Amino acid sequence: MIILGIDPGYAIVGYGIIEFKNAKYTPIHHGAIFTSPKDNFPQRLSIIFNSLTDIINTYNPEVASIEKLYFQNNHKTAIDVAQARGVTLLAAKKFNVPIYEYTPLQVKTAITGYGKAQKSQVMMMTKKLLRLNEIPKPDDTADALALAICHANSLGYQYINRKTGNF
């Protein structure tokens, strides 16, 4: 299965594409979409949408794994991130890519086995699980790869539960 992980934002959108096959993770491609604060906000959203549609069109992911938005103290930032996240969801929907959402706690647990793991621990385990030479930069890219792994782990648990009859 080809999984697209997305860490939504409006300045930086991290993305990571992995293949999950035979209980192994294989990195396919990862990176980040950057927008400039010099551009007006609708232009930034357009850049995100167009870039993600290009990525989806190129790599044909079977599913998208995206971070659930959680409330932040800064309302303006939260609203802007929510709008960028909406554009992200629309890009996946345009190509009929099923969308799965995970909280930071779920991602940390899936990657490290501990929901209160430090960001550095998640990043190190992401590097190790994908057999990468270094931790992907920027952090948003590593987060996106962790989201893709989180979904792969979720699939593994679903498969095991189906086989054993434990739901």
C-alpha positions in Angstrom: 0.0 0.0 0.0 1.2 3.5 -0.9 0.6 6.0 2.0 0.9 9.7 1.8 1.5 11.3 5.2 0.7 15.1 5.4 1.7 17.5 8.2 -0.6 20.5 7.4 0.4 24.1 7.7 0.3 27.3 5.7 4.0 28.2 5.8 5.3 24.7 5.5 3.4 21.5 4.6 5.4 18.4 5.2 4.7 15.3 3.1 6.1 11.8 3.0 5.2 8.9 0.8 5.9 5.4 1.9 5.1 1.9 0.8 3.9 -0.6 3.4 4.2 -4.1 2.2 4.9 -7.4 4.0 5.1 -5.5 7.3 8.0 -3.4 6.0 8.1 0.4 5.4 9.9 1.6 2.3 10.3 5.4 1.8 9.4 6.5 -1.7 9.6 10.3 -1.5 9.4 13.1 1.1 9.8 16.8 1.2 8.0 20.0 2.1 5.9 22.7 0.4 6.9 26.2 1.3 4.9 29.3 1.0 6.1 32.8 1.4 4.6 35.3 3.8 5.1 37.9 1.0 2.3 36.2 -0.9 -1.3 36.9 0.0 -3.1 34.1 1.9 -5.3 32.9 -1.0 -2.1 32.6 -3.1 -0.4 30.5 -0.4 -3.4 28.2 -0.3 -3.3 27.9 -4.1 0.4 26.9 -3.9 -0.4 24.2 -1.3 -3.3 22.8 -3.3 -1.4 22.8 -6.7 1.7 21.2 -5.1 -0.3 18.5 -3.3 -2.3 17.7 -6.5 1.0 17.3 -8.4 2.4 15.0 -5.6 -0.8 12.9 -5.6 -0.9 12.7 -9.3 2.8 11.7 -9.5 2.8 9.0 -6.7 -0.8 7.8 -6.7 -1.1 7.1 -3.0 -3.9 4.7 -2.0 -4.6 6.6 1.3 -3.6 9.9 2.9 -2.8 10.1 6.6 -3.1 13.6 8.1 -2.7 15.1 11.5 -5.9 16.1 13.2 -6.1 19.7 14.0 -6.0 20.5 17.7 -6.9 23.8 19.3 -4.0 26.3 19.8 -3.9 29.4 21.9 -3.4 31.7 18.9 -6.8 31.9 17.2 -5.5 33.5 14.1 -2.9 30.8 13.6 -5.4 28.1 14.3 -7.8 29.5 11.7 -5.1 29.8 9.1 -3.9 26.3 9.7 -7.4 25.0 9.5 -7.9 26.7 6.1 -4.6 25.2 4.8 -5.7 21.8 6.2 -9.0 22.2 4.3 -7.1 22.7 1.0 -5.0 19.7 1.8 -8.1 17.6 2.4 -9.6 18.9 -0.9 -6.5 17.9 -2.8 -6.8 14.3 -1.6 -10.5 14.2 -2.2 -10.1 15.5 -5.7 -8.2 12.3 -6.5 -10.6 10.1 -4.4 -7.8 9.3 -1.9 -9.3 8.1 1.3 -8.3 10.3 4.3 -7.4 9.0 7.7 -6.8 11.4 10.6 -4.5 10.9 13.6 -3.9 12.9 16.8 -0.3 13.7 17.8 -0.8 11.2 20.7 -1.7 8.4 18.3 1.3 9.2 16.1 3.7 9.2 19.1 2.2 5.9 20.3 2.5 4.3 16.9 6.1 5.3 16.4 7.6 5.0 19.8 5.1 3.0 21.8 4.8 6.0 24.2 2.2 8.7 23.8 4.2 11.3 25.7 7.4 10.8 23.7 9.5 13.8 22.9 9.5 15.1 19.3 13.2 14.1 19.0 12.3 10.5 20.0 9.6 10.3 17.3 12.0 11.8 14.7 14.8 9.3 15.6 12.4 6.3 15.4 11.0 7.5 12.1 14.5 7.6 10.7 15.2 4.1 12.1 11.9 2.6 10.9 12.5 3.9 7.4 16.2 3.1 7.4 17.1 6.6 6.4 20.6 8.0 6.7 19.4 11.1 8.6 16.3 12.7 10.1 14.4 14.4 7.3 14.3 18.2 7.4 12.4 20.3 8.0 10.6 18.8 11.0 7.3 18.9 9.2 8.7 16.4 6.7 9.7 14.0 9.5 6.2 14.5 11.0 4.6 13.6 7.7 6.6 10.4 7.4 5.6 9.5 11.0 1.9 10.1 10.1 2.3 7.6 7.2 4.0 5.0 9.4 1.2 5.6 12.0 -1.4 4.7 9.4 0.6 1.6 8.3 0.7 0.5 11.9 -3.0 1.0 12.1 -3.5 -1.2 9.1 -1.3 -3.9 10.7 -3.4 -3.9 13.9 -6.6 -4.1 11.8 -5.2 -7.0 9.9 -4.2 -8.9 13.0 -7.6 -8.2 14.6 -9.4 -9.5 11.5 -7.2 -12.7 11.5 -7.7 -13.3 15.2 -11.3 -12.2 15.5 -10.4 -9.5 18.1 -12.2 -6.3 17.3 
